[in-house]
Amino acid sequence: MRDLWIAPAVPRPLSLPPPTPAATRQSGRRWPLPLLVAVLLAQMAFAMVTTAVRQTPTIDEPVYVGAAAEYTHEHRLRHNPEHPPLGKLVIGAGVALADPRVDSSFTGDQGAVGRHLLYETGNDPWRLMLWARLPVIALTLLFGLVVFAFARELAGKAGALAALVLYCFCPDVIAHGSLATLDVPTAGFVLTSAWLLWRARRGPRLYVPLAGVALGAALATKMSTLPAVPVLMAVAAVSVWHASAGGRGRDAGQVLVRAVAGAGVVALAAVAVVWVTYLMVDPRLRWSPEQHVPTVRGLRGLLVEALPFPEAYRDGMRIQFGLEHRPWQGFLLGRLYSGSLWYYLPAALLVKTPLGMLALWVAGTVVVVAVRRLRPAAPHVLAAPVVLLAAAMQGARDLGTRYAVFLPLFLAVAAGCVLVVRRWWVSVVVGSLVAFVAVGSLRAYPYYLPYSNEAFGGPGRTREFLHDSNVDWGQDLGRLAERLRERYPGERVWLVYKGSGVPSFYGIRARDPRRVPVGDVRGVLVVSDSAAAKATGRLAELIGGSRPVDDVGHSITIYRR
């Protein structure tokens, strides 16, 4: 029996007894988990940063960077009202550290403002874009910790690690988490709100307001999260009901009042965050739109008027509704079409999601619903993504799986729950599928944006099935400049580029082949794959009469004429 240690009467500095062998063994069992989490996140950080360094501005990024510079230098809301300020304030933190030259006297639309900042004011666009992307990369890594924590509370350590691997190796999350855009931050804030509401089942006084703050952050980043508000309010009511029902002396009426109050707290906190975000940009809330704001009538118009948000937010919603009426073109599985297809996002996700991840998503969803002890978590894990996916499927813009990037976050948590099923073969299958996902993701490096899974031929064939932000978002202009210098020096170049970059800045001297007779186009023809997917008329004739000879980043094809 171990001797008791008795403190002497004379005061002396506090000392601890040496660790026992049992304590040493317990500590040895603990340290691998934090180490594995750190390794996974470090791998993800490496993939995102090295990808961000090589990519030129995508189509949307100059708009956000330009607006972020306006926020930090002019403290005024002018451009890009269709998206609230918070995500651009995050981007603006990096822009401010880059300390760019800003021409406050420049006038133009939001795209022109961003291009002017990057290419016409003496700034280094490579450096400025990297700094703008770094805060989004940091947020993406933090959301990985939320995925891990959420899955650990539901499925234990093994399930949490499986969920984190799926998150860290998801090509869509890496691709869009390394850009100065709003999709991954929005999805991460919604996930954080759902996770905090799960924790509210044990501590509603702390976690319900925090969940409202996280939901408000999502609303203050993208308006597309509005359909999640009633869902998360209902989830908040369920969590508070569960927390209150166990109290002694409380009747059903008291519990119901507390549940309704919890839902109200979430809504009030979310609204407050939206207002604070706009006040951070301009405490006087000056708002004079620089672009046409359409009139929205009917039920949508009433909804916009009823929202308790600043006028700039409501005008942004009106612009978003106006965009839904534009004649967008889609491209799915080799078919070019006008308008939208309700099944576009599910079909695109089948192409863009690793096969092992798809299998685990399905299995995880079934387990969360079917296993009794996980069933209370089903609304927290599944309700918000189901509603957001249904809303996104009704949209008019079939432009990429980034509109559903919340699915890899929520369903990674669900996938980790598969390991709650205590069967040896389940662990083997899950481990094999997780490893398959990781290997496939590593093989795609650094071309995460044009990723497609093995069933569709990998990144090199994505252009045959999808377009726009699924494959070619203008990210490879810099790589194209290098390729032309290395392999085609001195040749005449004809270029059809779909993106926001300025080719001449990177040393590309090219003409537009669509502005001359087809017979005059000789030499090297370079076409962005998104432009090729929608090619009609003269461009289709040019491509049909050319021979593909090279590929740049799986997003730009070089032809010989």
C-alpha positions in Angstrom: 0.0 0.0 0.0 1.4 3.5 -0.9 2.5 5.6 2.0 0.5 8.7 2.7 2.3 12.0 2.2 1.7 14.4 5.1 2.5 18.1 4.6 4.9 19.5 7.2 3.8 22.2 9.6 6.5 24.6 8.4 5.4 26.5 5.2 7.5 25.6 2.2 7.0 26.0 -1.6 4.3 23.7 -2.9 5.7 20.7 -4.7 3.9 17.9 -6.4 4.7 14.2 -6.0 6.4 12.5 -8.9 3.9 11.0 -11.4 3.1 7.3 -10.8 3.6 4.8 -13.6 -0.2 4.6 -14.0 -0.4 8.4 -14.5 2.5 8.2 -17.0 0.7 5.6 -19.0 -2.6 7.6 -18.9 -0.7 10.7 -20.2 0.9 8.6 -22.9 -2.6 7.6 -24.0 -3.7 11.2 -24.2 -1.0 12.9 -26.2 -1.6 11.1 -29.6 -5.1 12.6 -30.0 -4.1 16.3 -29.9 -1.0 15.4 -32.0 -3.2 13.7 -34.7 -5.6 16.7 -34.7 -2.6 19.0 -35.1 -1.1 16.9 -37.9 -4.4 16.8 -39.8 -5.0 20.5 -39.6 -1.4 21.2 -40.5 -1.7 19.1 -43.6 -4.9 21.0 -44.5 -3.2 24.3 -43.9 -0.3 23.3 -46.1 -2.6 22.3 -48.9 -4.6 25.5 -48.7 -1.7 27.9 -48.4 0.3 26.4 -51.2 -2.7 26.3 -53.4 -3.6 29.9 -52.6 0.0 31.1 -53.4 -0.3 29.7 -57.0 -3.8 30.8 -57.9 -4.7 34.0 -59.6 -7.9 35.8 -58.6 -11.1 33.9 -59.2 -14.1 35.5 -60.7 -15.7 36.7 -57.4 -12.6 37.5 -55.3 -11.7 40.9 -56.7 -15.2 42.1 -55.9 -14.9 41.0 -52.3 -11.3 42.3 -51.9 -12.3 45.6 -53.5 -15.3 45.9 -51.1 -13.1 44.9 -48.2 -10.6 47.7 -49.0 -13.5 50.2 -49.2 -14.7 49.1 -45.8 -11.3 49.5 -44.1 -10.3 52.7 -45.8 -13.5 54.6 -46.4 -15.8 53.0 -43.7 -18.7 53.2 -46.0 -21.1 50.7 -47.7 -20.9 51.2 -51.4 -20.4 48.1 -53.5 -21.5 44.4 -53.3 -24.6 44.9 -51.2 -25.9 41.5 -52.3 -23.7 40.1 -49.6 -23.5 41.4 -46.1 -20.3 42.8 -44.7 -18.9 40.2 -42.2 -17.2 37.9 -44.6 -15.6 40.9 -46.4 -14.5 42.3 -43.0 -12.7 39.0 -42.4 -11.1 39.3 -45.8 -10.4 42.9 -45.0 -8.3 42.0 -42.0 -5.8 40.4 -44.4 -6.2 43.3 -46.9 -5.4 45.8 -44.1 -2.2 43.8 -43.1 -1.1 43.9 -46.7 -1.5 47.8 -46.6 -2.3 48.3 -50.3 -2.6 51.6 -52.1 -6.3 52.5 -52.4 -7.6 54.9 -55.0 -10.7 56.4 -53.3 -11.5 58.6 -56.3 -12.0 55.6 -58.7 -15.5 55.2 -60.0 -16.8 52.0 -61.6 -18.8 48.9 -60.8 -17.8 46.5 -58.1 -15.8 44.3 -60.5 -13.9 47.3 -61.9 -13.1 48.5 -58.4 -11.5 45.2 -57.5 -9.5 45.0 -60.7 -8.3 48.6 -60.3 -7.1 47.8 -56.8 -5.2 44.7 -57.9 -3.8 45.7 -61.2 -3.9 49.5 -61.7 -2.8 51.1 -58.4 0.8 49.8 -58.1 -0.1 46.9 -55.8 1.3 43.4 -56.1 -1.8 41.2 -56.8 0.0 38.0 -55.8 0.8 39.4 -52.3 -2.5 41.2 -51.9 -4.5 38.1 -52.8 -2.5 35.9 -50.4 -3.1 38.2 -47.5 -6.8 38.4 -48.4 -7.1 34.7 -48.4 -5.2 34.0 -45.2 -8.0 35.0 -42.8 -10.4 32.6 -44.6 -7.9 29.8 -44.4 -7.6 30.4 -40.7 -11.4 30.3 -40.3 -11.5 27.1 -42.3 -9.0 25.5 -39.9 -11.0 26.7 -36.9 -14.1 25.1 -38.3 -12.2 21.8 -38.5 -12.0 22.0 -34.7 -15.8 22.5 -34.5 -16.3 19.4 -36.7 -14.0 17.4 -34.4 -15.6 18.7 -31.2 -19.1 18.1 -32.5 -18.3 14.5 -33.6 -16.4 13.7 -30.4 -19.5 14.6 -28.3 -21.6 12.3 -30.4 -19.3 9.4 -31.4 -16.2 9.5 -29.2 -12.5 10.0 -30.2 -12.4 7.5 -33.1 -15.5 9.0 -34.7 -14.2 12.5 -34.2 -10.9 11.6 -35.9 -12.8 10.0 -38.8 -14.9 13.2 -39.2 -11.9 15.4 -39.1 -10.1 13.4 -41.7 -13.1 13.7 -44.0 -13.2 17.4 -43.4 -9.5 18.0 -43.8 -9.2 16.0 -47.1 -12.5 17.3 -48.7 -11.4 18.8 -52.0 -14.3 21.3 -52.1 -13.5 22.6 -48.6 -9.8 22.9 -49.4 -10.5 24.6 -52.7 -13.0 27.2 -51.4 -11.4 27.5 -48.0 -8.2 28.8 -49.7 -10.0 31.6 -51.5 -11.1 35.0 -50.4 -14.8 34.1 -50.8 -17.7 33.7 -48.5 -19.0 30.1 -49.0 -16.9 28.2 -46.4 -17.1 30.9 -43.7 -20.9 30.9 -44.0 -21.1 27.1 -43.8 -18.8 27.1 -40.8 -20.8 29.6 -38.9 -24.1 27.6 -39.4 -22.3 24.4 -38.3 -21.0 26.2 -35.2 -24.5 27.4 -34.3 -25.9 23.9 -34.6 -23.1 22.5 -32.4 -23.6 25.1 -29.8 -27.3 24.3 -29.7 -26.4 20.6 -29.1 -24.4 21.8 -26.1 -27.3 23.9 -25.0 -29.1 20.7 -24.0 -26.8 20.8 -20.9 -26.1 24.6 -20.6 -28.7 26.7 -22.3 -27.9 30.0 -20.5 -24.4 30.0 -22.1 -24.8 28.2 -25.4 -28.2 29.5 -26.6 -26.9 33.1 -26.9 -23.6 31.9 -28.4 -25.6 29.9 -31.0 -27.5 33.0 -31.9 -24.3 34.9 -32.3 -22.9 32.2 -34.7 -26.2 32.2 -36.6 -26.0 36.0 -36.9 -22.4 35.6 -38.2 -23.7 33.4 -41.0 -26.5 35.8 -41.8 -24.0 38.7 -41.8 -21.9 36.8 -44.3 -24.4 35.4 -46.9 -28.1 35.9 -47.2 -28.5 32.3 -48.5 -28.5 31.2 -44.8 -31.9 32.8 -44.1 -33.8 29.5 -44.6 -31.8 28.1 -41.7 -33.1 30.7 -39.2 -36.5 29.0 -38.4 -34.8 25.6 -38.4 -32.2 26.6 -35.8 -34.8 28.5 -33.8 -36.8 25.3 -33.6 -33.7 23.3 -32.7 -33.0 25.9 -29.9 -36.5 25.4 -28.5 -36.0 21.6 -28.5 -32.6 21.9 -26.7 -34.0 24.3 -24.1 -37.0 22.0 -23.6 -34.7 19.1 -23.0 -32.6 21.1 -20.5 -35.6 22.4 -18.6 -37.7 19.3 -18.5 -35.5 17.7 -16.0 -35.9 20.5 -13.4 -37.9 19.8 -10.3 -41.2 21.6 -9.8 -41.6 22.8 -13.4 -44.8 22.1 -15.2 -45.2 21.8 -18.9 -46.2 25.4 -19.3 -43.0 26.7 -17.7 -40.9 24.4 -19.9 -42.7 25.6 -23.0 -42.2 29.2 -22.1 -38.5 28.6 -21.6 -38.3 26.8 -25.0 -40.0 29.6 -26.8 -37.7 32.1 -25.0 -34.7 30.1 -26.1 -35.8 30.4 -29.8 -36.4 34.1 -29.3 -32.9 34.6 -27.8 -31.3 32.9 -30.9 -33.3 35.2 -33.2 -32.5 38.4 -31.2 -28.8 37.6 -31.0 -28.6 36.9 -34.7 -30.4 40.1 -35.6 -28.0 42.0 -33.2 -24.9 40.6 -34.9 -26.2 41.6 -38.3 -26.7 45.2 -37.1 -23.3 45.3 -35.3 -21.6 44.1 -38.5 -23.1 47.0 -40.5 -22.2 49.5 -37.8 -18.6 48.2 -37.8 -18.3 49.3 -41.4 -20.1 52.7 -41.0 -21.5 53.8 -37.6 -23.7 56.3 -39.5 -25.1 53.6 -41.7 -24.9 55.7 -44.8 -26.3 53.8 -47.8 -26.6 55.0 -51.4 -26.6 52.0 -53.8 -24.1 52.2 -56.7 -26.1 49.7 -58.7 -29.7 49.2 -59.7 -31.9 47.8 -57.0 -34.9 46.0 -58.5 -38.4 46.3 -57.1 -39.6 43.0 -55.5 -43.3 42.4 -55.2 -45.6 39.7 -53.9 -44.7 37.4 -51.0 -40.9 38.0 -51.5 -41.4 41.7 -51.3 -43.4 41.4 -48.1 -40.7 39.2 -46.6 -38.0 41.7 -47.5 -39.9 44.6 -45.9 -40.6 42.6 -42.7 -37.0 41.7 -42.0 -35.5 43.6 -39.0 -32.3 44.4 -40.8 -30.6 47.6 -42.1 -31.9 49.0 -45.4 -28.6 48.0 -47.1 -29.3 44.3 -46.1 -32.8 44.5 -47.5 -31.6 46.1 -50.7 -29.1 43.3 -51.0 -31.9 40.8 -50.8 -33.8 42.7 -53.5 -30.7 42.4 -55.7 -30.4 38.7 -55.0 -34.0 38.1 -56.0 -33.3 40.1 -59.2 -30.4 37.9 -60.0 -32.7 34.9 -59.8 -34.5 36.3 -62.9 -31.4 36.6 -65.1 -31.1 34.1 -68.0 -28.3 32.0 -66.5 -26.7 29.1 -68.4 -25.9 25.8 -66.9 -23.7 22.9 -67.9 -24.2 19.4 -66.5 -22.9 16.0 -67.6 -22.0 17.5 -71.0 -25.3 19.3 -71.6 -25.5 23.0 -72.0 -28.9 24.5 -71.0 -30.6 27.7 -70.1 -32.3 28.2 -66.7 -31.8 25.8 -63.9 -32.3 22.1 -63.1 -33.7 21.1 -59.7 -31.4 18.1 -59.6 -28.2 20.0 -60.6 -26.6 20.2 -57.1 -27.2 16.5 -56.3 -25.8 15.5 -59.7 -22.8 17.8 -59.3 -22.1 16.5 -55.8 -22.0 13.0 -57.2 -19.2 14.2 -59.6 -17.3 16.4 -57.1 -17.4 14.3 -53.9 -14.9 11.5 -53.2 -16.6 8.1 -53.5 -15.6 7.0 -50.0 -17.0 10.3 -48.6 -20.3 9.8 -50.4 -20.6 6.3 -48.9 -19.8 7.5 -45.4 -22.3 10.4 -45.7 -25.1 8.0 -46.5 -24.1 5.6 -43.8 -23.7 8.4 -41.2 -27.1 9.8 -42.0 -28.7 6.4 -41.6 -26.9 5.8 -38.3 -27.8 9.2 -36.8 -31.5 8.6 -37.6 -31.6 4.9 -36.7 -29.5 4.5 -33.5 -31.5 5.4 -30.5 -28.9 7.3 -28.5 -27.9 9.4 -31.5 -31.5 10.2 -32.6 -31.8 13.3 -30.4 -28.8 14.7 -32.3 -30.5 14.2 -35.7 -32.1 17.7 -35.8 -28.8 19.4 -34.9 -26.8 17.4 -37.5 -29.3 17.0 -40.4 -32.1 19.6 -40.2 -30.1 22.7 -41.3 -28.2 21.1 -44.2 -31.4 19.5 -45.5 -33.3 22.8 -45.6 -30.4 24.8 -47.0 -29.9 22.2 -49.7 -33.6 22.3 -50.6 -33.4 26.1 -50.9 -30.2 26.0 -53.0 -31.8 23.5 -55.4 -34.6 26.0 -56.1 -32.1 28.7 -57.1 -31.6 29.9 -60.7 -27.8 29.7 -60.7 -26.3 26.3 -61.5 -22.8 27.5 -61.0 -21.1 25.1 -58.6 -21.2 22.8 -55.6 -19.9 25.7 -53.5 -23.6 26.6 -53.0 -23.8 23.3 -51.0 -20.4 23.4 -49.3 -22.2 23.2 -45.9 -22.8 19.5 -46.6 -19.2 18.3 -46.2 -19.1 20.0 -42.8 -22.3 18.6 -41.4 -22.1 15.2 -43.0 -18.5 14.7 -41.8 -20.0 14.8 -38.3 -22.7 12.4 -39.3 -20.1 10.1 -40.9 -18.0 10.0 -37.7 -21.1 8.6 -36.0 -20.9 5.4 -38.0 -18.3 4.2 -35.5 -20.9 4.2 -32.8 -21.9 0.8 -34.3 -19.6 -1.4 -32.3 -18.7 -4.0 -34.9 -15.1 -4.8 -35.9 -16.0 -4.9 -39.5 -17.6 -1.4 -39.3 -14.3 0.0 -38.0 -12.4 -1.8 -40.9 -14.8 -0.4 -43.5 -14.8 3.1 -42.1 -11.0 3.1 -41.9 -10.6 1.8 -45.4 -13.0 4.4 -46.8 -11.4 7.3 -44.9 -8.0 6.2 -46.2 -9.4 6.0 -49.7 -10.7 9.6 -49.4 -7.3 10.8 -48.1 -5.3 9.2 -50.8 -7.6 10.5 -53.5 -7.4 14.0 -52.1 -3.6 13.9 -52.0 -3.4 12.7 -55.6 -5.5 15.7 -56.6 -3.0 18.2 -55.1 -2.8 21.1 -55.9 -5.8 21.0 -58.3 -8.6 20.9 -55.8 -11.0 23.3 -57.6 -11.4 21.0 -60.7 -11.5 17.8 -58.6 -13.9 15.0 -59.6 -13.9 11.5 -58.2 -12.6 8.4 -59.8 -15.9 7.4 -61.3 -15.8 10.5 -63.5 -12.1 10.3 -64.4 -10.6 12.7 -61.9 -9.6 16.4 -62.2 -8.5 16.0 -65.8 -12.0 15.1 -67.0 -14.2 17.4 -64.9 -14.6 19.8 -67.7 -16.6 17.2 -69.6 -19.3 17.2 -66.9 -19.3 20.6 -65.2 -18.2 24.2 -65.6 -17.7 27.5 -63.7 -16.6 27.2 -60.1 -16.6 23.4 -60.3 -13.6 23.4 -62.6 -12.5 26.8 -64.0 -13.1 29.9 -62.1 -10.2 31.9 -63.6 -7.6 30.6 -61.1 -4.9 29.4 -63.5 -4.0 32.6 -65.4 -0.6 32.7 -63.7 0.1 29.0 -64.6 -0.9 29.8 -68.2 1.6 32.6 -68.4 4.3 30.2 -67.2 3.3 27.5 -69.7 3.3 29.9 -72.7 6.7 31.2 -71.8 8.1 27.7 -71.4 6.6 25.9 -74.3 5.3 28.4 -76.8 7.7 31.3 -76.8 7.3 33.8 -79.7 4.1 32.2 -81.0 1.0 34.1 -81.8 -1.6 33.5 -79.0 -5.3 33.7 -79.2 -7.1 33.8 -75.9 -10.6 33.3 -74.6 -10.3 33.7 -70.8 -13.1 33.5 -68.3 -12.0 35.2 -65.2 -11.3 38.4 -63.3 -7.5 38.4 -63.9 -5.8 40.7 -66.4 -3.8 38.6 -68.8 -1.4 41.4 -69.8 -0.3 41.9 -66.2 1.1 38.3 -66.3 2.9 38.9 -69.6 0.3 37.2 -71.8 0.1 39.0 -75.2 -3.0 37.7 -76.9 -5.9 38.6 -79.1 -9.5 37.6 -78.9 -10.2 35.1 -81.7 -13.9 35.9 -81.7 -13.2 39.4 -83.2 -11.6 38.3 -86.4 -12.6 36.0 -89.2 -12.2 32.3 -88.4 -9.7 31.9 -91.2 -7.4 34.4 -89.7 -6.9 32.5 -86.4 -3.6 30.6 -86.7 -1.2 29.4 -84.1 -2.0 28.8 -80.4 -5.6 29.0 -79.3 -6.2 29.1 -75.5 -9.7 28.7 -74.1 -10.9 28.5 -70.5 -12.8 25.3 -70.0 -15.8 27.2 -68.7 -15.9 29.2 -71.9 -15.5 26.0 -74.0 -18.4 24.3 -72.2 -20.7 27.1 -73.3 -19.1 27.7 -76.7 -21.5 28.4 -79.5 -21.2 30.1 -82.9 -17.7 31.3 -83.8 -16.0 30.0 -80.7 -17.5 26.5 -81.2 -16.3 26.6 -84.8 -12.8 27.6 -83.7 -12.6 24.8 -81.1 -14.0 22.3 -83.6 -11.3 23.1 -86.1 -8.4 22.9 -83.6 -6.4 20.2 -82.0 -6.0 20.1 -78.2 -2.3 19.9 -77.4 -1.9 21.0 -73.7 -3.7 21.4 -70.5 -3.1 24.1 -67.7 -4.3 23.3 -64.2 -7.2 21.1 -65.6 -9.0 24.4 -66.2 -7.6 25.9 -69.4 -7.0 24.0 -72.7 -4.4 24.9 -75.3 -5.3 24.1 -78.9 -3.2 24.2 -82.1 -4.6 25.7 -85.2 
